[in-house]
Amino acid sequence: MYQKAWQLAGSDQLTDDGSTMDQVDKMIEAWNKNSIELKEELLKQYKVEFQKEYFPFGSFEKIYDIDPSKRICHYCKVSDTEIEKLRSRGKIYSKVSRGYSMEIDRLEPNMEYSENNCVLACYWCNNAKTDEFNSSEFEDHIGPGIGTIWEDRKS
């Protein structure tokens, strides 16, 4: 319920008992502060279950092809091979170390990483999409614009 309510205002009611987002955020903050060891243990267990049940390595391999020319951004359609060509020609200006290969992005940002919710995205699309835009908003509006820039830089 909390994940689906991430855009509510602090004074908005979140639960049937009348708790507001601010109150729930304070409860979570207090739990995080007072439950450090329990949180670490739960996180370890979650990672084991997550990798086993939700996103095992085989699922990752289906998405992340070994051939760089087949690793294509879901949003702007640039490939790892094209990114490398642009980098070698001085057409990519990023000063960060990310951006040399595709990343895994969640189509719906507030849902789990899973085979049905994950796609490849270039660094720039993944970074711009953040957790604000859903996949259709990004696919319809922003991704094509980034793709146009890559096409312009190829020439």
N, CA, C and O atoms as a GROMACS GRO file, in nm:
protein
  620
    1MET      N    1   0.083  -0.118   0.000
    1MET     CA    2   0.000   0.000   0.000
    1MET      C    3   0.088   0.125   0.000
    1MET      O    4   0.060   0.222  -0.070
    2TYR      N    5   0.195   0.122   0.080
    2TYR     CA    6   0.283   0.237   0.089
    2TYR      C    7   0.350   0.264  -0.045
    2TYR      O    8   0.362   0.379  -0.086
    3GLN      N    9   0.395   0.158  -0.114
    3GLN     CA   10   0.460   0.177  -0.243
    3GLN      C   11   0.369   0.245  -0.344
    3GLN      O   12   0.414   0.327  -0.423
    4LYS      N   13   0.242   0.211  -0.342
    4LYS     CA   14   0.149   0.271  -0.436
    4LYS      C   15   0.113   0.415  -0.399
    4LYS      O   16   0.056   0.487  -0.481
    5ALA      N   17   0.146   0.457  -0.279
    5ALA     CA   18   0.106   0.588  -0.231
    5ALA      C   19   0.222   0.688  -0.229
    5ALA      O   20   0.210   0.794  -0.167
    6TRP      N   21   0.331   0.656  -0.294
    6TRP     CA   22   0.452   0.737  -0.281
    6TRP      C   23   0.436   0.881  -0.326
    6TRP      O   24   0.518   0.965  -0.290
    7GLN      N   25   0.333   0.913  -0.405
    7GLN     CA   26   0.316   1.050  -0.450
    7GLN      C   27   0.214   1.128  -0.368
    7GLN      O   28   0.184   1.243  -0.400
    8LEU      N   29   0.161   1.068  -0.264
    8LEU     CA   30   0.065   1.140  -0.182
    8LEU      C   31   0.134   1.251  -0.104
    8LEU      O   32   0.254   1.243  -0.074
    9ALA      N   33   0.059   1.353  -0.072
    9ALA     CA   34   0.111   1.460   0.014
    9ALA      C   35   0.120   1.409   0.157
    9ALA      O   36   0.053   1.313   0.194
   10GLY      N   37   0.204   1.475   0.237
   10GLY     CA   38   0.225   1.433   0.375
   10GLY      C   39   0.100   1.428   0.458
   10GLY      O   40   0.089   1.346   0.550
   11SER      N   41   0.005   1.515   0.428
   11SER     CA   42  -0.118   1.520   0.508
   11SER      C   43  -0.225   1.425   0.456
   11SER      O   44  -0.330   1.411   0.518
   12ASP      N   45  -0.201   1.360   0.342
   12ASP     CA   46  -0.300   1.268   0.286
   12ASP      C   47  -0.312   1.143   0.371
   12ASP      O   48  -0.212   1.091   0.421
   13GLN      N   49  -0.435   1.095   0.386
   13GLN     CA   50  -0.462   0.973   0.462
   13GLN      C   51  -0.419   0.852   0.381
   13GLN      O   52  -0.452   0.841   0.263
   14LEU      N   53  -0.346   0.761   0.445
   14LEU     CA   54  -0.296   0.643   0.377
   14LEU      C   55  -0.369   0.516   0.419
   14LEU      O   56  -0.393   0.428   0.337
   15THR      N   57  -0.404   0.507   0.544
   15THR     CA   58  -0.461   0.383   0.596
   15THR      C   59  -0.606   0.404   0.638
   15THR      O   60  -0.653   0.517   0.655
   16ASP      N   61  -0.676   0.291   0.656
   16ASP     CA   62  -0.817   0.298   0.700
   16ASP      C   63  -0.831   0.357   0.839
   16ASP      O   64  -0.936   0.412   0.872
   17ASP      N   65  -0.725   0.347   0.920
   17ASP     CA   66  -0.734   0.401   1.057
   17ASP      C   67  -0.708   0.552   1.062
   17ASP      O   68  -0.710   0.612   1.169
   18GLY      N   69  -0.683   0.614   0.944
   18GLY     CA   70  -0.665   0.758   0.938
   18GLY      C   71  -0.521   0.806   0.942
   18GLY      O   72  -0.497   0.927   0.943
   19SER      N   73  -0.425   0.715   0.946
   19SER     CA   74  -0.284   0.756   0.947
   19SER      C   75  -0.250   0.831   0.819
   19SER      O   76  -0.291   0.793   0.709
   20THR      N   77  -0.174   0.938   0.835
   20THR     CA   78  -0.133   1.018   0.719
   20THR      C   79   0.003   0.970   0.670
   20THR      O   80   0.072   0.894   0.738
   21MET      N   81   0.041   1.015   0.552
   21MET     CA   82   0.173   0.980   0.497
   21MET      C   83   0.283   1.026   0.591
   21MET      O   84   0.380   0.953   0.613
   22ASP      N   85   0.271   1.146   0.647
   22ASP     CA   86   0.372   1.195   0.741
   22ASP      C   87   0.386   1.100   0.861
   22ASP      O   88   0.498   1.070   0.903
   23GLN      N   89   0.275   1.055   0.916
   23GLN     CA   90   0.279   0.965   1.031
   23GLN      C   91   0.342   0.831   0.993
   23GLN      O   92   0.423   0.777   1.068
   24VAL      N   93   0.306   0.778   0.879
   24VAL     CA   94   0.362   0.651   0.834
   24VAL      C   95   0.512   0.667   0.809
   24VAL      O   96   0.590   0.580   0.847
   25ASP      N   97   0.552   0.777   0.746
   25ASP     CA   98   0.695   0.803   0.723
   25ASP      C   99   0.772   0.809   0.856
   25ASP      O  100   0.882   0.756   0.866
   26LYS      N  101   0.713   0.873   0.957
   26LYS     CA  102   0.779   0.881   1.088
   26LYS      C  103   0.788   0.744   1.155
   26LYS      O  104   0.888   0.714   1.220
   27MET      N  105   0.685   0.661   1.138
   27MET     CA  106   0.690   0.526   1.194
   27MET      C  107   0.800   0.444   1.126
   27MET      O  108   0.873   0.371   1.193
   28ILE      N  109   0.812   0.457   0.995
   28ILE     CA  110   0.917   0.385   0.921
   28ILE      C  111   1.054   0.434   0.962
   28ILE      O  112   1.146   0.355   0.981
   29GLU      N  113   1.069   0.565   0.976
   29GLU     CA  114   1.197   0.624   1.018
   29GLU      C  115   1.236   0.574   1.158
   29GLU      O  116   1.352   0.539   1.181
   30ALA      N  117   1.141   0.571   1.250
   30ALA     CA  118   1.169   0.522   1.385
   30ALA      C  119   1.206   0.374   1.383
   30ALA      O  120   1.299   0.332   1.452
   31TRP      N  121   1.135   0.295   1.305
   31TRP     CA  122   1.166   0.153   1.295
   31TRP      C  123   1.306   0.134   1.239
   31TRP      O  124   1.383   0.052   1.291
   32ASN      N  125   1.342   0.208   1.135
   32ASN     CA  126   1.477   0.198   1.077
   32ASN      C  127   1.584   0.232   1.179
   32ASN      O  128   1.688   0.166   1.185
   33LYS      N  129   1.559   0.333   1.259
   33LYS     CA  130   1.658   0.377   1.358
   33LYS      C  131   1.671   0.277   1.473
   33LYS      O  132   1.781   0.256   1.524
   34ASN      N  133   1.559   0.216   1.513
   34ASN     CA  134   1.558   0.128   1.630
   34ASN      C  135   1.574  -0.020   1.598
   34ASN      O  136   1.578  -0.103   1.689
   35SER      N  137   1.582  -0.055   1.472
   35SER     CA  138   1.583  -0.196   1.433
   35SER      C  139   1.697  -0.228   1.336
   35SER      O  140   1.677  -0.303   1.241
   36ILE      N  141   1.813  -0.172   1.360
   36ILE     CA  142   1.923  -0.185   1.265
   36ILE      C  143   1.961  -0.331   1.242
   36ILE      O  144   1.974  -0.374   1.127
   37GLU      N  145   1.980  -0.409   1.349
   37GLU     CA  146   2.020  -0.549   1.334
   37GLU      C  147   1.910  -0.631   1.265
   37GLU      O  148   1.938  -0.711   1.177
   38LEU      N  149   1.786  -0.611   1.307
   38LEU     CA  150   1.675  -0.682   1.245
   38LEU      C  151   1.664  -0.645   1.097
   38LEU      O  152   1.641  -0.732   1.012
   39LYS      N  153   1.681  -0.518   1.065
   39LYS     CA  154   1.675  -0.472   0.927
   39LYS      C  155   1.783  -0.540   0.843
   39LYS      O  156   1.756  -0.585   0.731
   40GLU      N  157   1.904  -0.548   0.895
   40GLU     CA  158   2.014  -0.614   0.822
   40GLU      C  159   1.982  -0.760   0.796
   40GLU      O  160   2.006  -0.811   0.687
   41GLU      N  161   1.929  -0.829   0.897
   41GLU     CA  162   1.895  -0.971   0.882
   41GLU      C  163   1.782  -0.989   0.780
   41GLU      O  164   1.789  -1.078   0.696
   42LEU      N  165   1.680  -0.906   0.788
   42LEU     CA  166   1.570  -0.915   0.693
   42LEU      C  167   1.618  -0.886   0.550
   42LEU      O  168   1.572  -0.949   0.455
   43LEU      N  169   1.709  -0.791   0.536
   43LEU     CA  170   1.762  -0.758   0.404
   43LEU      C  171   1.841  -0.876   0.346
   43LEU      O  172   1.830  -0.906   0.227
   44LYS      N  173   1.919  -0.943   0.429
   44LYS     CA  174   1.992  -1.062   0.383
   44LYS      C  175   1.894  -1.168   0.335
   44LYS      O  176   1.912  -1.226   0.227
   45GLN      N  177   1.791  -1.194   0.414
   45GLN     CA  178   1.692  -1.295   0.377
   45GLN      C  179   1.618  -1.255   0.248
   45GLN      O  180   1.593  -1.339   0.161
   46TYR      N  181   1.586  -1.128   0.238
   46TYR     CA  182   1.517  -1.079   0.118
   46TYR      C  183   1.603  -1.100  -0.006
   46TYR      O  184   1.552  -1.144  -0.109
   47LYS      N  185   1.732  -1.070   0.003
   47LYS     CA  186   1.820  -1.086  -0.113
   47LYS      C  187   1.826  -1.232  -0.157
   47LYS      O  188   1.823  -1.260  -0.277
   48VAL      N  189   1.833  -1.324  -0.063
   48VAL     CA  190   1.836  -1.466  -0.096
   48VAL      C  191   1.706  -1.505  -0.166
   48VAL      O  192   1.708  -1.568  -0.272
   49GLU      N  193   1.593  -1.468  -0.108
   49GLU     CA  194   1.463  -1.503  -0.166
   49GLU      C  195   1.441  -1.433  -0.300
   49GLU      O  196   1.388  -1.493  -0.394
   50PHE      N  197   1.482  -1.307  -0.307
   50PHE     CA  198   1.465  -1.229  -0.429
   50PHE      C  199   1.539  -1.294  -0.545
   50PHE      O  200   1.483  -1.312  -0.653
   51GLN      N  201   1.665  -1.329  -0.522
   51GLN     CA  202   1.744  -1.389  -0.629
   51GLN      C  203   1.693  -1.527  -0.666
   51GLN      O  204   1.701  -1.567  -0.782
   52LYS      N  205   1.641  -1.599  -0.570
   52LYS     CA  206   1.593  -1.734  -0.595
   52LYS      C  207   1.454  -1.731  -0.660
   52LYS      O  208   1.429  -1.804  -0.756
   53GLU      N  209   1.366  -1.647  -0.609
   53GLU     CA  210   1.226  -1.650  -0.651
   53GLU      C  211   1.189  -1.545  -0.755
   53GLU      O  212   1.118  -1.575  -0.851
   54TYR      N  213   1.235  -1.422  -0.737
   54TYR     CA  214   1.184  -1.313  -0.818
   54TYR      C  215   1.267  -1.284  -0.943
   54TYR      O  216   1.212  -1.261  -1.051
   55PHE      N  217   1.396  -1.285  -0.929
   55PHE     CA  218   1.480  -1.247  -1.042
   55PHE      C  219   1.608  -1.329  -1.043
   55PHE      O  220   1.716  -1.276  -1.022
   56PRO      N  221   1.595  -1.460  -1.066
   56PRO     CA  222   1.714  -1.545  -1.070
   56PRO      C  223   1.804  -1.507  -1.188
   56PRO      O  224   1.759  -1.441  -1.281
   57PHE      N  225   1.928  -1.549  -1.182
   57PHE     CA  226   2.026  -1.510  -1.283
   57PHE      C  227   1.980  -1.550  -1.424
   57PHE      O  228   2.009  -1.478  -1.519
   58GLY      N  229   1.912  -1.661  -1.438
   58GLY     CA  230   1.862  -1.703  -1.569
   58GLY      C  231   1.768  -1.600  -1.630
   58GLY      O  232   1.769  -1.581  -1.752
   59SER      N  233   1.689  -1.534  -1.548
   59SER     CA  234   1.600  -1.428  -1.598
   59SER      C  235   1.680  -1.308  -1.645
   59SER      O  236   1.649  -1.248  -1.748
   60PHE      N  237   1.784  -1.276  -1.571
   60PHE     CA  238   1.872  -1.167  -1.610
   60PHE      C  239   1.938  -1.198  -1.744
   60PHE      O  240   1.947  -1.110  -1.831
   61GLU      N  241   1.984  -1.322  -1.762
   61GLU     CA  242   2.050  -1.361  -1.887
   61GLU      C  243   1.956  -1.349  -2.007
   61GLU      O  244   2.001  -1.318  -2.117
   62LYS      N  245   1.827  -1.375  -1.987
   62LYS     CA  246   1.731  -1.362  -2.096
   62LYS      C  247   1.720  -1.216  -2.142
   62LYS      O  248   1.701  -1.189  -2.261
   63ILE      N  249   1.733  -1.124  -2.050
   63ILE     CA  250   1.720  -0.982  -2.081
   63ILE      C  251   1.852  -0.925  -2.134
   63ILE      O  252   1.853  -0.845  -2.228
   64TYR      N  253   1.963  -0.965  -2.074
   64TYR     CA  254   2.093  -0.906  -2.103
   64TYR      C  255   2.171  -0.998  -2.197
   64TYR      O  256   2.250  -1.080  -2.152
   65ASP      N  257   2.148  -0.983  -2.327
   65ASP     CA  258   2.210  -1.068  -2.428
   65ASP      C  259   2.362  -1.052  -2.428
   65ASP      O  260   2.412  -0.943  -2.400
   66ILE      N  261   2.434  -1.156  -2.460
   66ILE     CA  262   2.579  -1.152  -2.463
   66ILE      C  263   2.631  -1.067  -2.580
   66ILE      O  264   2.742  -1.014  -2.573
   67ASP      N  265   2.552  -1.054  -2.685
   67ASP     CA  266   2.590  -0.976  -2.803
   67ASP      C  267   2.555  -0.829  -2.781
   67ASP      O  268   2.437  -0.796  -2.768
   68PRO      N  269   2.656  -0.738  -2.775
   68PRO     CA  270   2.628  -0.597  -2.748
   68PRO      C  271   2.535  -0.531  -2.850
   68PRO      O  272   2.463  -0.437  -2.817
   69SER      N  273   2.536  -0.580  -2.974
   69SER     CA  274   2.448  -0.519  -3.075
   69SER      C  275   2.302  -0.554  -3.050
   69SER      O  276   2.212  -0.487  -3.103
   70LYS      N  277   2.276  -0.658  -2.971
   70LYS     CA  278   2.139  -0.698  -2.938
   70LYS      C  279   2.092  -0.639  -2.806
   70LYS      O  280   1.974  -0.650  -2.771
   71ARG      N  281   2.183  -0.576  -2.733
   71ARG     CA  282   2.144  -0.507  -2.609
   71ARG      C  283   2.100  -0.367  -2.649
   71ARG      O  284   2.183  -0.279  -2.674
   72ILE      N  285   1.969  -0.347  -2.655
   72ILE     CA  286   1.911  -0.222  -2.706
   72ILE      C  287   1.825  -0.160  -2.598
   72ILE      O  288   1.748  -0.228  -2.531
   73CYS      N  289   1.837  -0.029  -2.583
   73CYS     CA  290   1.756   0.044  -2.485
   73CYS      C  291   1.608   0.034  -2.523
   73CYS      O  292   1.569   0.062  -2.636
   74HIS      N  293   1.530  -0.007  -2.428
   74HIS     CA  294   1.385  -0.023  -2.447
   74HIS      C  295   1.319   0.109  -2.486
   74HIS      O  296   1.216   0.108  -2.554
   75TYR      N  297   1.375   0.220  -2.444
   75TYR     CA  298   1.310   0.350  -2.460
   75TYR      C  299   1.359   0.429  -2.581
   75TYR      O  300   1.278   0.476  -2.660
   76CYS      N  301   1.490   0.444  -2.597
   76CYS     CA  302   1.543   0.528  -2.705
   76CYS      C  303   1.597   0.447  -2.822
   76CYS      O  304   1.626   0.503  -2.928
   77LYS      N  305   1.610   0.316  -2.804
   77LYS     CA  306   1.650   0.219  -2.907
   77LYS      C  307   1.799   0.224  -2.944
   77LYS      O  308   1.837   0.165  -3.045
   78VAL      N  309   1.884   0.291  -2.866
   78VAL     CA  310   2.028   0.287  -2.891
   78VAL      C  311   2.082   0.153  -2.840
   78VAL      O  312   2.031   0.099  -2.742
   79SER      N  313   2.185   0.100  -2.906
   79SER     CA  314   2.244  -0.027  -2.863
   79SER      C  315   2.378  -0.002  -2.794
   79SER      O  316   2.436   0.106  -2.806
   80ASP      N  317   2.424  -0.103  -2.722
   80ASP     CA  318   2.557  -0.092  -2.661
   80ASP      C  319   2.664  -0.068  -2.767
   80ASP      O  320   2.758   0.008  -2.744
   81THR      N  321   2.650  -0.132  -2.883
   81THR     CA  322   2.747  -0.114  -2.992
   81THR      C  323   2.747   0.030  -3.040
   81THR      O  324   2.853   0.088  -3.064
   82GLU      N  325   2.628   0.089  -3.055
   82GLU     CA  326   2.619   0.229  -3.099
   82GLU      C  327   2.676   0.324  -2.994
   82GLU      O  328   2.742   0.423  -3.028
   83ILE      N  329   2.652   0.295  -2.868
   83ILE     CA  330   2.709   0.378  -2.761
   83ILE      C  331   2.861   0.376  -2.768
   83ILE      O  332   2.925   0.480  -2.757
   84GLU      N  333   2.918   0.259  -2.786
   84GLU     CA  334   3.064   0.248  -2.795
   84GLU      C  335   3.117   0.326  -2.915
   84GLU      O  336   3.221   0.391  -2.903
   85LYS      N  337   3.049   0.321  -3.028
   85LYS     CA  338   3.092   0.398  -3.146
   85LYS      C  339   3.086   0.548  -3.117
   85LYS      O  340   3.177   0.622  -3.152
   86LEU      N  341   2.977   0.591  -3.054
   86LEU     CA  342   2.963   0.734  -3.020
   86LEU      C  343   3.073   0.777  -2.922
   86LEU      O  344   3.129   0.886  -2.936
   87ARG      N  345   3.103   0.692  -2.824
   87ARG     CA  346   3.210   0.723  -2.728
   87ARG      C  347   3.344   0.735  -2.799
   87ARG      O  348   3.420   0.829  -2.774
   88SER      N  349   3.374   0.641  -2.888
   88SER     CA  350   3.504   0.641  -2.955
   88SER      C  351   3.519   0.760  -3.049
   88SER      O  352   3.631   0.801  -3.079
   89ARG      N  353   3.407   0.816  -3.095
   89ARG     CA  354   3.411   0.934  -3.182
   89ARG      C  355   3.398   1.064  -3.103
   89ARG      O  356   3.387   1.172  -3.163
   90GLY      N  357   3.398   1.056  -2.970
   90GLY     CA  358   3.390   1.176  -2.888
   90GLY      C  359   3.252   1.240  -2.889
   90GLY      O  360   3.240   1.361  -2.868
   91LYS      N  361   3.148   1.162  -2.914
   91LYS     CA  362   3.012   1.216  -2.922
   91LYS      C  363   2.931   1.194  -2.794
   91LYS      O  364   2.814   1.230  -2.788
   92ILE      N  365   2.994   1.136  -2.693
   92ILE     CA  366   2.930   1.120  -2.562
   92ILE      C  367   3.016   1.199  -2.463
   92ILE      O  368   3.137   1.180  -2.455
   93TYR      N  369   2.951   1.285  -2.390
   93TYR     CA  370   3.023   1.381  -2.306
   93TYR      C  371   3.014   1.353  -2.157
   93TYR      O  372   3.061   1.433  -2.076
   94SER      N  373   2.956   1.241  -2.120
   94SER     CA  374   2.936   1.210  -1.980
   94SER      C  375   3.068   1.197  -1.906
   94SER      O  376   3.164   1.139  -1.956
   95LYS      N  377   3.072   1.252  -1.786
   95LYS     CA  378   3.192   1.246  -1.702
   95LYS      C  379   3.182   1.134  -1.598
   95LYS      O  380   3.276   1.112  -1.522
   96VAL      N  381   3.070   1.063  -1.596
   96VAL     CA  382   3.052   0.955  -1.499
   96VAL      C  383   3.093   0.823  -1.563
   96VAL      O  384   3.101   0.811  -1.685
   97SER      N  385   3.119   0.724  -1.480
   97SER     CA  386   3.162   0.595  -1.533
   97SER      C  387   3.046   0.510  -1.580
   97SER      O  388   3.066   0.413  -1.654
   98ARG      N  389   2.923   0.543  -1.541
   98ARG     CA  390   2.807   0.472  -1.594
   98ARG      C  391   2.787   0.513  -1.739
   98ARG      O  392   2.835   0.618  -1.782
   99GLY      N  393   2.718   0.430  -1.812
   99GLY     CA  394   2.683   0.466  -1.948
   99GLY      C  395   2.758   0.389  -2.054
   99GLY      O  396   2.740   0.413  -2.173
  100TYR      N  397   2.843   0.295  -2.013
  100TYR     CA  398   2.920   0.219  -2.110
  100TYR      C  399   2.846   0.094  -2.155
  100TYR      O  400   2.887   0.030  -2.252
  101SER      N  401   2.740   0.057  -2.087
  101SER     CA  402   2.660  -0.059  -2.127
  101SER      C  403   2.519  -0.043  -2.070
  101SER      O  404   2.494   0.040  -1.983
  102MET      N  405   2.429  -0.124  -2.122
  102MET     CA  406   2.290  -0.117  -2.080
  102MET      C  407   2.274  -0.152  -1.931
  102MET      O  408   2.357  -0.221  -1.872
  103GLU      N  409   2.167  -0.101  -1.875
  103GLU     CA  410   2.133  -0.126  -1.735
  103GLU      C  411   1.995  -0.191  -1.730
  103GLU      O  412   1.919  -0.186  -1.827
  104ILE      N  413   1.963  -0.250  -1.618
  104ILE     CA  414   1.830  -0.308  -1.598
  104ILE      C  415   1.740  -0.201  -1.538
  104ILE      O  416   1.774  -0.140  -1.437
  105ASP      N  417   1.625  -0.180  -1.600
  105ASP     CA  418   1.529  -0.082  -1.552
  105ASP      C  419   1.397  -0.151  -1.524
  105ASP      O  420   1.359  -0.246  -1.593
  106ARG      N  421   1.326  -0.102  -1.423
  106ARG     CA  422   1.192  -0.152  -1.394
  106ARG      C  423   1.090  -0.070  -1.472
  106ARG      O  424   1.088   0.053  -1.462
  107LEU      N  425   1.006  -0.138  -1.549
  107LEU     CA  426   0.902  -0.068  -1.626
  107LEU      C  427   0.813   0.013  -1.532
  107LEU      O  428   0.789   0.131  -1.555
  108GLU      N  429   0.765  -0.051  -1.430
  108GLU     CA  430   0.686   0.018  -1.327
  108GLU      C  431   0.779   0.038  -1.208
  108GLU      O  432   0.812  -0.059  -1.140
  109PRO      N  433   0.821   0.159  -1.182
  109PRO     CA  434   0.931   0.186  -1.089
  109PRO      C  435   0.906   0.147  -0.943
  109PRO      O  436   1.001   0.128  -0.868
  110ASN      N  437   0.782   0.135  -0.903
  110ASN     CA  438   0.755   0.102  -0.763
  110ASN      C  439   0.716  -0.044  -0.743
  110ASN      O  440   0.664  -0.081  -0.638
  111MET      N  441   0.741  -0.124  -0.844
  111MET     CA  442   0.717  -0.266  -0.835
  111MET      C  443   0.852  -0.337  -0.830
  111MET      O  444   0.956  -0.277  -0.857
  112GLU      N  445   0.850  -0.466  -0.796
  112GLU     CA  446   0.973  -0.543  -0.782
  112GLU      C  447   1.047  -0.559  -0.914
  112GLU      O  448   0.989  -0.549  -1.022
  113TYR      N  449   1.178  -0.586  -0.902
  113TYR     CA  450   1.254  -0.633  -1.016
  113TYR      C  451   1.205  -0.775  -1.042
  113TYR      O  452   1.212  -0.860  -0.953
  114SER      N  453   1.157  -0.801  -1.160
  114SER     CA  454   1.112  -0.935  -1.199
  114SER      C  455   1.124  -0.944  -1.350
  114SER      O  456   1.138  -0.843  -1.418
  115GLU      N  457   1.119  -1.065  -1.401
  115GLU     CA  458   1.135  -1.084  -1.545
  115GLU      C  459   1.031  -1.004  -1.624
  115GLU      O  460   1.062  -0.952  -1.731
  116ASN      N  461   0.910  -0.995  -1.574
  116ASN     CA  462   0.803  -0.924  -1.645
  116ASN      C  463   0.807  -0.773  -1.625
  116ASN      O  464   0.739  -0.700  -1.697
  117ASN      N  465   0.885  -0.726  -1.530
  117ASN     CA  466   0.889  -0.583  -1.501
  117ASN      C  467   1.023  -0.521  -1.537
  117ASN      O  468   1.045  -0.403  -1.509
  118CYS      N  469   1.114  -0.596  -1.599
  118CYS     CA  470   1.247  -0.544  -1.628
  118CYS      C  471   1.277  -0.541  -1.776
  118CYS      O  472   1.239  -0.632  -1.851
  119VAL      N  473   1.344  -0.436  -1.817
  119VAL     CA  474   1.391  -0.420  -1.955
  119VAL      C  475   1.531  -0.360  -1.950
  119VAL      O  476   1.577  -0.315  -1.845
  120LEU      N  477   1.597  -0.360  -2.065
  120LEU     CA  478   1.726  -0.292  -2.074
  120LEU      C  479   1.702  -0.145  -2.102
  120LEU      O  480   1.610  -0.108  -2.176
  121ALA      N  481   1.785  -0.062  -2.041
  121ALA     CA  482   1.778   0.082  -2.065
  121ALA      C  483   1.920   0.137  -2.065
  121ALA      O  484   2.005   0.094  -1.987
  122CYS      N  485   1.944   0.232  -2.154
  122CYS     CA  486   2.074   0.298  -2.150
  122CYS      C  487   2.081   0.383  -2.023
  122CYS      O  488   1.978   0.412  -1.961
  123TYR      N  489   2.200   0.421  -1.986
  123TYR     CA  490   2.219   0.501  -1.865
  123TYR      C  491   2.133   0.627  -1.868
  123TYR      O  492   2.071   0.663  -1.767
  124TRP      N  493   2.128   0.693  -1.982
  124TRP     CA  494   2.061   0.823  -1.990
  124TRP      C  495   1.911   0.809  -1.973
  124TRP      O  496   1.849   0.889  -1.904
  125CYS      N  497   1.852   0.708  -2.036
  125CYS     CA  498   1.708   0.685  -2.018
  125CYS      C  499   1.678   0.639  -1.875
  125CYS      O  500   1.584   0.688  -1.812
  126ASN      N  501   1.758   0.547  -1.824
  126ASN     CA  502   1.736   0.497  -1.688
  126ASN      C  503   1.748   0.610  -1.587
  126ASN      O  504   1.669   0.619  -1.493
  127ASN      N  505   1.846   0.695  -1.606
  127ASN     CA  506   1.868   0.807  -1.514
  127ASN      C  507   1.754   0.909  -1.525
  127ASN      O  508   1.709   0.960  -1.423
  128ALA      N  509   1.709   0.937  -1.646
  128ALA     CA  510   1.602   1.036  -1.665
  128ALA      C  511   1.467   0.984  -1.618
  128ALA      O  512   1.386   1.061  -1.566
  129LYS      N  513   1.443   0.855  -1.635
  129LYS     CA  514   1.314   0.797  -1.598
  129LYS      C  515   1.295   0.799  -1.447
  129LYS      O  516   1.183   0.819  -1.399
  130THR      N  517   1.402   0.780  -1.372
  130THR     CA  518   1.399   0.773  -1.226
  130THR      C  519   1.281   0.687  -1.180
  130THR      O  520   1.249   0.587  -1.244
  131ASP      N  521   1.219   0.725  -1.071
  131ASP     CA  522   1.100   0.653  -1.025
  131ASP      C  523   0.976   0.739  -1.045
  131ASP      O  524   0.871   0.714  -0.985
  132GLU      N  525   0.990   0.840  -1.128
  132GLU     CA  526   0.880   0.934  -1.150
  132GLU      C  527   0.786   0.892  -1.263
  132GLU      O  528   0.664   0.906  -1.252
  133PHE      N  529   0.844   0.840  -1.372
  133PHE     CA  530   0.765   0.813  -1.491
  133PHE      C  531   0.738   0.664  -1.506
  133PHE      O  532   0.825   0.581  -1.481
  134ASN      N  533   0.617   0.630  -1.547
  134ASN     CA  534   0.591   0.490  -1.578
  134ASN      C  535   0.640   0.462  -1.720
  134ASN      O  536   0.679   0.554  -1.792
  135SER      N  537   0.638   0.337  -1.760
  135SER     CA  538   0.698   0.299  -1.889
  135SER      C  539   0.628   0.365  -2.007
  135SER      O  540   0.695   0.411  -2.100
  136SER      N  541   0.497   0.371  -2.007
  136SER     CA  542   0.430   0.428  -2.124
  136SER      C  543   0.456   0.578  -2.136
  136SER      O  544   0.471   0.629  -2.247
  137GLU      N  545   0.461   0.650  -2.025
  137GLU     CA  546   0.495   0.792  -2.032
  137GLU      C  547   0.633   0.810  -2.093
  137GLU      O  548   0.654   0.895  -2.180
  138PHE      N  549   0.727   0.730  -2.047
  138PHE     CA  550   0.864   0.744  -2.094
  138PHE      C  551   0.877   0.696  -2.239
  138PHE      O  552   0.944   0.761  -2.319
  139GLU      N  553   0.814   0.582  -2.273
  139GLU     CA  554   0.820   0.528  -2.409
  139GLU      C  555   0.758   0.624  -2.510
  139GLU      O  556   0.809   0.639  -2.621
  140ASP      N  557   0.648   0.687  -2.474
  140ASP     CA  558   0.574   0.773  -2.567
  140ASP      C  559   0.636   0.911  -2.585
  140ASP      O  560   0.623   0.971  -2.692
  141HIS      N  561   0.703   0.963  -2.482
  141HIS     CA  562   0.744   1.102  -2.488
  141HIS      C  563   0.895   1.126  -2.477
  141HIS      O  564   0.954   1.193  -2.562
  142ILE      N  565   0.957   1.073  -2.376
  142ILE     CA  566   1.096   1.110  -2.346
  142ILE      C  567   1.196   1.021  -2.420
  142ILE      O  568   1.292   1.073  -2.478
  143GLY      N  569   1.175   0.890  -2.420
  143GLY     CA  570   1.266   0.798  -2.488
  143GLY      C  571   1.290   0.833  -2.634
  143GLY      O  572   1.405   0.837  -2.678
  144PRO      N  573   1.183   0.860  -2.712
  144PRO     CA  574   1.205   0.896  -2.852
  144PRO      C  575   1.288   1.024  -2.869
  144PRO      O  576   1.365   1.035  -2.964
  145GLY      N  577   1.274   1.117  -2.778
  145GLY     CA  578   1.355   1.239  -2.785
  145GLY      C  579   1.503   1.211  -2.764
  145GLY      O  580   1.588   1.264  -2.835
  146ILE      N  581   1.533   1.125  -2.667
  146ILE     CA  582   1.672   1.086  -2.644
  146ILE      C  583   1.724   1.009  -2.765
  146ILE      O  584   1.839   1.026  -2.805
  147GLY      N  585   1.639   0.925  -2.823
  147GLY     CA  586   1.677   0.851  -2.943
  147GLY      C  587   1.711   0.943  -3.059
  147GLY      O  588   1.805   0.917  -3.134
  148THR      N  589   1.635   1.051  -3.074
  148THR     CA  590   1.662   1.148  -3.180
  148THR      C  591   1.800   1.212  -3.162
  148THR      O  592   1.871   1.236  -3.259
  149ILE      N  593   1.835   1.240  -3.039
  149ILE     CA  594   1.968   1.299  -3.013
  149ILE      C  595   2.077   1.202  -3.053
  149ILE      O  596   2.175   1.242  -3.116
  150TRP      N  597   2.062   1.072  -3.017
  150TRP     CA  598   2.163   0.975  -3.058
  150TRP      C  599   2.174   0.966  -3.210
  150TRP      O  600   2.284   0.958  -3.264
  151GLU      N  601   2.061   0.968  -3.279
  151GLU     CA  602   2.062   0.964  -3.427
  151GLU      C  603   2.135   1.084  -3.483
  151GLU      O  604   2.215   1.071  -3.576
  152ASP      N  605   2.109   1.203  -3.426
  152ASP     CA  606   2.177   1.326  -3.473
  152ASP      C  607   2.328   1.317  -3.450
  152ASP      O  608   2.406   1.364  -3.533
  153ARG      N  609   2.368   1.259  -3.338
  153ARG     CA  610   2.510   1.251  -3.307
  153ARG      C  611   2.582   1.147  -3.391
  153ARG      O  612   2.704   1.154  -3.406
  154LYS      N  613   2.510   1.051  -3.447
  154LYS     CA  614   2.573   0.950  -3.533
  154LYS      C  615   2.627   1.013  -3.661
  154LYS      O  616   2.726   0.965  -3.717
  155SER      N  617   2.564   1.120  -3.707
  155SER     CA  618   2.606   1.180  -3.835
  155SER      C  619   2.715   1.283  -3.819
  155SER      O  620   2.759   1.341  -3.919
   0.00000   0.00000   0.00000
